Amino acid sequence: MKWMDQLADTARRLQAGLGLPDMMPLVTPSSPRRSAKPSGRTARRSDVPDGTDGPALRRVRFERNNPGKLGLLLYKSARLEARPPLVLLLHGCRQDAATFARESGWLARIERAGGILAVPEQRRENNHSQCFNWFDVDGPAGRAELASLGHIVDGLRARHDCDPDRTCVVGLSAGGAMAAALMAAAPDRIAAGAVVAGLPVGVAHSAGEALHKMVAPAASMSDAQWDSRARALAPAGYVGRWPRLSVWHGTADQVVNDENAALLVQQWCALQGLAGPPVKSASVCDGRVRYEAWSSDGADTVVERWALSGVDHAYPIGPDGRPGRWVAPTAIDATAEIAAFFALGGGQAPSDRPRAAGG
């Protein structure tokens, strides 16, 4: 469609004009959605070939309760716990979902944790660059994708009796922004989440605005304003607890300004009713990582922030991961720390953090 081509061209020129590298765009115009066709077929599964050894994801084709028309890859640990943890992993734009699951170390981590890893997969018919439509969560495309993600959680929890206190979501870049939106939209179903190189909820409402806020974060807003933008996605009248949040961002990110991490922390502290400076602050990994934590009444950490000095737009990995285009070895293993924050087993409780060497 002509207006979509014009918008895409505007986005490319804006990105070029801002001097951004051709790395991972968080937004592209969405294609029109095809209407759902009723089907009585049961779900089918097939192996996802990736040419590597180790745990193998399986593709699950689900046609009901999927208004967002997402794909789904699934891995269940060979040592599945009686009430297993469930982790959703949301990829970034132009990122292969199966490759990201392996390169990030989440496949190996979920196997050791005895849990289930669900990897929703964006399709090109939804977004030209396979970005989750995080900037349209108050519009039809984003709402539909959030609904599909919610149905994935509900279906897996019902089928496998997953632990509700360890039902979590992790996302990178556009997937990180979508993970934050899912936490806001389904606070009764998501216990904790991690956002890597993402943005706050409700910061943009169009592709053009999203591109602008990536590099020029939102003007200063009050805690109440940030709070209201997240609550706008929540179930009507919701008064329950809000998910715990771990925020990760490189200080040299040339795609998403790391000030967005500070704004996301501000938004989530407002939701949690927290005010003031962090209750814990530490320099770890020989000063290459700065850690901050917020909690209430000395309880477990409910919001934390990891600032990685000199790190560009990428998911930080440790020995379980494999370097890739947007997955980079750093001074700290994000997957290990996030798994500990999620209490997936073998890790320390959030109140004991940080556990990285040099802290």
C-alpha positions in Angstrom: 0.0 0.0 0.0 1.3 3.5 -0.9 1.1 5.0 2.6 3.0 2.0 4.1 5.8 2.4 1.5 5.9 6.1 2.3 6.1 5.4 6.0 8.8 2.9 5.6 10.8 5.3 3.4 10.4 8.0 6.1 11.6 5.6 8.8 14.7 4.7 6.7 15.5 8.3 6.1 15.0 9.2 9.8 17.3 6.3 10.8 20.0 7.4 8.3 19.7 11.0 9.3 20.3 10.1 12.9 23.4 8.2 12.0 22.2 4.8 13.3 24.0 1.7 12.1 22.0 -1.0 10.2 21.6 -3.2 13.2 18.2 -3.9 14.6 15.3 -1.6 13.8 12.5 -1.8 16.4 9.7 -0.8 14.1 8.4 -1.2 10.6 4.9 -0.6 9.3 2.6 -3.6 9.8 1.0 -5.4 6.9 -2.8 -5.8 6.9 -3.9 -8.9 8.8 -5.7 -11.7 7.1 -8.9 -12.7 8.7 -8.7 -15.9 10.7 -10.1 -19.0 9.1 -11.9 -21.4 11.4 -10.3 -24.8 11.7 -10.8 -27.9 13.8 -7.3 -29.3 13.2 -5.3 -30.1 16.2 -1.9 -28.7 16.9 1.0 -30.2 15.0 4.6 -30.3 16.0 7.8 -30.6 14.1 11.5 -30.3 14.8 13.1 -27.0 14.2 16.3 -27.7 12.2 19.2 -25.4 13.2 22.2 -27.6 12.4 23.3 -27.7 16.1 23.5 -30.3 18.8 21.8 -30.0 22.2 18.2 -29.3 23.1 15.9 -29.0 20.1 12.9 -26.6 19.9 9.8 -28.0 18.4 7.4 -25.9 16.3 3.8 -25.8 17.5 1.1 -24.7 15.0 -1.7 -23.3 17.0 -4.7 -21.9 15.1 -7.2 -21.2 17.9 -6.9 -18.4 20.4 -4.2 -16.8 18.2 -5.6 -13.4 17.0 -2.1 -12.1 16.6 -1.2 -14.9 14.1 2.1 -15.6 15.9 4.2 -18.7 15.4 5.4 -20.7 18.4 8.5 -22.7 19.2 8.5 -24.9 22.3 11.1 -26.7 24.5 10.4 -28.9 27.5 13.2 -30.0 29.7 14.0 -33.7 29.8 13.9 -33.4 33.6 10.6 -31.5 33.8 9.7 -30.5 37.3 6.3 -31.4 38.8 5.3 -27.7 38.7 7.8 -26.4 36.1 8.8 -22.8 35.5 7.6 -21.3 32.3 9.7 -18.7 30.4 8.6 -16.8 27.3 11.5 -15.5 25.2 10.7 -12.7 22.7 13.1 -12.1 19.9 14.1 -8.8 18.3 13.5 -7.5 14.8 15.1 -9.6 12.0 16.1 -12.2 14.5 15.6 -15.9 14.0 13.6 -17.1 17.1 15.2 -20.5 17.3 18.8 -19.2 16.9 18.2 -16.5 19.5 16.9 -19.2 22.0 20.2 -21.1 21.6 22.6 -18.1 21.3 21.2 -16.4 24.4 21.7 -19.6 26.5 18.1 -19.9 27.4 17.7 -23.4 25.9 20.6 -24.7 28.1 19.3 -22.8 31.1 15.7 -24.0 30.9 17.0 -27.6 30.6 18.9 -27.3 33.8 15.9 -25.6 35.5 13.6 -28.4 34.6 11.2 -26.0 32.9 9.5 -25.0 29.7 10.7 -22.4 27.2 8.1 -20.9 24.9 9.5 -18.8 22.0 6.7 -16.9 20.2 7.7 -16.0 16.6 6.7 -12.9 14.7 5.7 -13.4 11.1 6.4 -11.2 8.1 2.7 -10.8 7.3 2.4 -9.1 10.7 5.5 -6.9 10.4 7.9 -6.5 7.5 11.0 -6.8 9.7 9.4 -9.4 12.0 9.3 -6.9 14.9 6.7 -7.4 17.6 4.3 -4.5 17.3 5.1 -3.1 20.7 4.3 0.5 19.6 0.7 -0.5 18.7 -0.3 -2.2 22.0 -3.3 0.2 22.2 -4.2 -0.6 18.6 -5.4 -3.7 16.7 -2.0 -5.3 15.8 -0.4 -4.9 19.2 -3.5 -5.9 21.1 -3.9 -9.0 19.0 -0.3 -10.0 19.6 -0.7 -9.5 23.4 -3.8 -11.6 23.3 -1.9 -14.4 21.6 0.9 -14.2 24.1 -1.6 -14.4 26.9 -3.2 -17.5 25.4 0.2 -19.2 25.1 0.7 -18.6 28.8 -2.7 -19.9 29.7 -2.5 -23.0 27.6 0.9 -24.1 28.8 0.1 -23.4 32.4 -3.1 -25.4 32.2 -1.5 -28.3 30.3 1.6 -28.6 32.4 0.5 -27.1 35.8 3.3 -24.5 35.5 4.3 -22.7 38.6 2.5 -19.3 38.6 5.3 -17.7 40.7 7.8 -18.7 38.0 5.9 -17.8 34.9 8.1 -15.1 33.4 9.0 -13.3 30.1 12.3 -12.1 28.6 12.7 -9.9 25.6 15.4 -8.2 23.5 14.9 -4.8 21.8 11.4 -4.9 20.2 10.9 -8.1 22.1 11.9 -6.3 25.2 9.4 -3.5 24.7 6.8 -6.2 24.0 7.8 -8.1 27.2 7.2 -4.9 29.2 3.8 -4.5 27.5 2.8 -8.1 28.3 3.7 -7.6 32.0 1.5 -4.5 32.1 -1.4 -6.2 30.1 -1.2 -9.5 32.1 0.1 -8.7 35.6 -2.1 -11.5 37.0 -0.4 -14.1 34.8 3.3 -13.0 34.6 5.2 -13.1 37.9 8.5 -11.5 36.6 10.1 -10.2 33.5 13.4 -9.0 32.0 13.7 -6.3 29.4 17.0 -6.0 27.5 17.6 -2.9 25.4 13.9 -2.1 25.4 11.6 0.9 26.2 8.9 1.8 28.6 5.2 0.9 28.1 3.1 3.4 26.2 6.1 5.5 25.1 5.0 5.4 21.4 1.8 5.0 19.5 3.1 4.8 15.9 6.1 3.7 14.0 7.4 7.2 13.5 7.0 8.1 17.1 8.7 4.9 18.1 11.7 5.6 16.0 12.0 9.0 17.6 11.7 7.7 21.2 14.4 5.1 20.5 17.0 7.8 20.1 15.4 10.7 21.9 13.7 9.3 25.0 10.4 10.7 26.2 10.4 14.1 27.9 10.3 14.1 31.7 7.0 12.8 33.0 5.7 12.3 36.5 5.5 8.9 38.2 1.7 9.2 38.0 1.9 9.7 34.3 4.2 6.7 33.7 2.0 4.6 36.0 -1.1 5.5 34.1 0.4 4.5 30.7 1.2 1.0 32.0 -2.2 0.6 33.8 -4.0 1.5 30.7 -3.2 -2.0 29.4 -4.1 -3.9 32.6 -7.4 -5.7 33.2 -10.1 -3.2 34.2 -10.1 -2.6 37.9 -6.9 -4.6 38.5 -5.7 -4.2 42.1 -3.3 -7.2 42.4 0.5 -7.3 42.5 2.6 -6.2 39.6 5.4 -8.4 38.1 9.0 -8.0 39.3 11.2 -6.4 36.7 14.9 -6.8 35.7 16.1 -4.1 33.3 19.3 -4.5 31.2 20.9 -1.9 28.9 24.3 -1.1 27.4 25.6 2.4 27.9 26.9 2.5 24.3 23.7 1.4 22.7 23.5 3.2 19.3 20.0 1.9 18.5 18.0 2.5 21.7 19.2 5.3 24.0 19.9 3.8 27.4 18.0 6.6 29.1 15.0 4.5 28.2 16.2 2.0 30.8 16.0 4.7 33.5 12.5 5.6 32.3 11.3 2.0 32.4 12.7 1.7 36.0 10.8 4.9 36.9 7.6 3.5 35.4 7.9 0.2 37.2 8.8 1.7 40.5 5.7 3.9 40.2 3.6 0.8 39.6 5.1 -0.9 42.6 4.5 2.1 44.8 8.3 2.7 45.3 9.8 6.1 45.7 13.3 7.4 46.3 16.8 6.1 45.4 17.7 2.4 45.1 18.0 0.4 48.3 21.1 -1.3 46.9 23.8 -0.1 44.5 27.0 -1.9 43.5 29.7 -1.8 41.0 30.5 -5.4 39.7 32.7 -7.1 37.2 35.6 -4.8 37.9 33.5 -1.7 37.4 32.2 -2.7 34.0 28.6 -3.2 35.3 26.5 -1.0 37.6 23.7 -2.7 39.6 20.8 -1.0 41.3 17.8 -2.5 43.2 14.6 -1.3 44.6 12.5 -3.1 47.2 9.7 -2.4 49.7 10.2 -2.7 53.5 13.4 -4.7 53.1 11.7 -7.5 51.1 12.9 -9.1 48.0 14.0 -7.0 45.0 11.0 -6.0 42.8 12.9 -3.8 40.4 16.5 -3.9 39.4 18.7 -2.3 36.7 22.0 -3.5 35.2 23.9 -0.9 33.2 26.7 -2.4 31.1 29.5 0.1 30.4 30.5 0.3 26.7 28.1 -2.3 25.5 26.2 -1.7 22.3 22.7 -3.0 21.2 22.9 -6.7 22.1 21.9 -9.4 24.5 24.7 -10.1 27.0 25.8 -13.7 27.2 28.0 -16.0 29.3 29.5 -19.5 28.7 26.1 -21.0 27.9 25.5 -18.6 25.0 26.9 -18.3 21.5 27.9 -15.0 19.9 25.6 -13.8 17.2 24.6 -10.7 15.3 22.7 -9.2 18.3 24.1 -11.5 21.0 27.5 -10.6 22.5 29.9 -11.9 25.1 30.1 -9.3 27.9 31.5 -9.0 31.4 28.3 -10.5 32.8 25.9 -13.4 31.9 22.5 -11.9 31.6 20.7 -15.2 31.3 22.3 -16.6 34.5 21.4 -13.4 36.4 17.9 -13.2 35.0 17.3 -16.9 35.8 18.4 -16.2 39.4 16.0 -13.3 39.5 13.2 -15.6 38.3 14.2 -18.2 41.0 14.4 -20.9 38.3 16.5 -23.1 40.5 20.1 -23.2 41.6 20.2 -19.4 41.8 20.1 -17.0 44.7 17.0 -15.2 45.8 16.5 -11.6 44.5 17.3 -10.2 47.9 20.8 -11.7 47.7 21.9 -10.0 44.6 24.2 -9.1 42.9 26.1 -12.3 42.7 28.4 -11.4 39.8 32.1 -11.7 40.5 33.7 -8.5 41.7 30.6 -7.1 43.5 
